[in-house]
């Protein structure tokens, strides 16, 4: 009778994230070039793009050309850089003034999870803070020490 062993990497997610981060700046295995509306070229990896965006998947599937060039009209180089950083690093930091333009570009390319996660975060921030009254909750007046007028505060 054969025995089976299950082996699981304890650091798989961390190793995978580190590998993707390294790929972002490594052009050795890139197989597609994205060209922004303002004519800036970005090397990328087809498999990663296709797995992160239904739009990229639709464009890239079934093509056997050795060199892929994709012109992305309506997507600025700044937004394309942010999108690629999000795909490779899993997060980005941008100024609020750039958010609307960035979200528009991300929506055009249907970047998985990006638009939805930002919309959920915005919705969650707009919810009013809810306070629940319980036996343990008290007002400031309940917790304030009682000081007679004669004693005053020193």
Protein Blocks (a to p, Z undefined) as FASTA:
>chain_A
ZZddddddfklmmmmmmmmmmmmmmcklgcbdcddfkopacdddfklmmmmomklmmmmg
opacfbdcdddehiafklmmmmmmmmmnopacddfklmmmmmmmmmmnopghklmmmmmm
mmmmmpccdddddfkbccfklmpccddfklopZZ
